[in-house]
Amino acid sequence: MGRFAPGAWRYAALALALAVASAVSSRIRNAVALAFVALAGGALHFHRDPDRTPPESGVVAPADGRVSVVREEGDRVRVGVFMNVTDVHVNRAPLGGRVEAVEHEPGKHRPAFSKESDNNEKVHVRFADHEVTLIAGAFARRIHPYVEPGDELERGDRLGHISFGSRADVLLPESIEMDDVAVERGQTVRAGETVVARAET
């Protein structure tokens, strides 16, 4: 059996408990019970956490999914990845470094692929020269950071996950310009493996 993100079995156990209750009490017990069993399997699949092999250099994607944001913000560049329901939702460090801060920002719960998602609930994981932002979506209301200030991470290390959906951004170091970005909007990427920007690291 593969690895799962923390909390995966809690969601699955709830669905399995409902399956047992349905099998005992429901008039259509087989169909309802099977639906809950499928829901349990879906919860585990959603929270799967496969190993990844980072490249030797470059800034790697913080999430599996499709690139939904590539834009300049002042003298910095932001790259965002939208995670579909079928994507792995464990997020990874785009670069190595020491975690300076982990900050929660309350907000709305708009669809993570929409422009309004910039105002959604977030968790910022700040490093000395870059920042990863985990953004909740319309259905994803639980952001789970794994790291704390002072933790030292390598490129591709796990840093958190978002249960049931959303987006992960990386605000690139000031030294990286738009011409250094190696992906474009709509491109499919893999957390910890796909290089999203070229950099001397």
ABEGO torsion letter per residue (X at the ends): XBBBBBGAAAAAAAAAAAAAAAAAABAAAAAAAAAAAAAAAAAAAAABBBBBBBBABEBBBABBEBBABBBBBEABBBBBBBBBAABBABBBBABBEBBABBBBBBBBBBBAABAAAAABBBBBBBBAABBBBBBBBAABABBBBABBBGBBBBBGBBAEBBBGEEBBBBBBBAABBAAABABBBGBBBBBGABBABBBBX
